[in-house]
């Protein structure tokens, strides 16, 4: 009896919905409700707040959920470990990632991965919008920068750096900016946002005084939602651009672009694989995540 209602409670907490929990468990909503009510009666604790619009955990429910979630994850892991002793990773992985990073960095590596693991299939949807993994049925997502969704598990895969750069021809004509305030005198090539990221004091300091990050509003004659087009504009001397390393590295190496304001460069951004907390990381997904962590630079 100690297990009665545990799965139902955890699934309701995960999805914040009796209906969704019932669907995932393959039982009726009424049965889910009965099991949780019996569990609350047995524990003599109210675990959930229920309204017509929302289900949320009580303070006691949050504590109980953390323990129950760990128990169920452990059980899932034990079953998965036994069932895969004699099998090899196979099946479909559904993931989402940012468009350009996915095209340039991620999908070529996934193609290499699939050459090695022919029994694994991959569906990838590239989008710069943050997609709800649970509603979309995704196994994992690749995200860049700070993570805001605490309901997801995350593994750091790599990192990226944003560079401010321009073509030598532009700098010969308009001069080189030496401080952030100088950018107001330059034509800044914009992406989807009208501000760039920097550290404020221009001193790279990993000691006690952490650098203060700054969003600086800039302007110019170009605004594209395409990194490739912004690189092209910079190469043709139209202005100064700020873009991630995977857009500009080869041009910086060749001298076609020059890196600027290096002392103000913001800290590296992390690149993450995230996946729903309520899903056990299956061998095929763990294999792909580990592969990406090993090969992404």
C-alpha positions, 0 to 999 in steps of 0.5 A: 500500500505504501506505493499506492498513489505515488506515481499518480501524485508525481505525474500530477506534480510534473504536469500540473494537471490531473488530465495530463497525468491520467493520459500519461499513465493510461488510466482515468482522471477519476482514478488518479484523483481517487488514488491521490485523495487516498494517499493524502488521507493515509499521510494525513497531509494535503499535498496539492492545491486544486482549482478549476484552472490550476494544480499546484503543490503545497509546501508539504507536497513539494517536500514529498515530491522531491523524495518521491521523484528520486525514488521513481527515477531510481526505479526507472534507472534500475529497470532501464539498466536491466532491460538494456544489458543485452541490447544496443541503443536504438529508436528515435530521438526528437530534439530542438536547437537554435537555427544557425547553431544547429545548422553549423555545429550540431547537425553535422555532429549528429550525422557523424553520430548516426553513422556510428549508431545506425539503429538510432533515428533523429528528428530535429526541429531548428527554431530560435523560439524556446519550445515547450519540450513536454507539450511538443514531445521532445526528448531534449533541447540545445540551449545557449546562455543562461537557463531560466527553467528550473524544471529541466535537467541540464548538462553543459556541452560546450561554450561560445564567445561573442566577438565584435569585429569589422573589416579592415576597410571599414576601420581604415575609413572610420577608425577603430573604437577604443571604448564602448562610448565610441560605438555611438559614432559607428554604424553597428550592424544589428541582429534581432535585438538593438543592443549588444552584450559587454562587461562594463568596466573593460577589465577581465577579472576572475577574482572577488569583483565579478565583472558587471555585464552590460547591455549597450543599445547600438544603432546602424543602417542594417538590421537582419535576423540572419547571422550569415547576412550580417557577416557578409555586410561586415566583410563588405565594410558596411559596419561593425558587428557582434556575433558568436565565434562560429560565425566569424572565427575563420574570417578573424583567422584570415584577417578579413575581419578584425576583433575589436573591444576585446577588453569589454568582451562578455564572459563565455556563454554556456551551451546546454543539453536540457531534458524534462526532469520527469523523464529518465535519460534513456541510453540512446539520449545519454549516448547522444548527449555524451557524444556532443559533449565530447565533440563540440568545441 
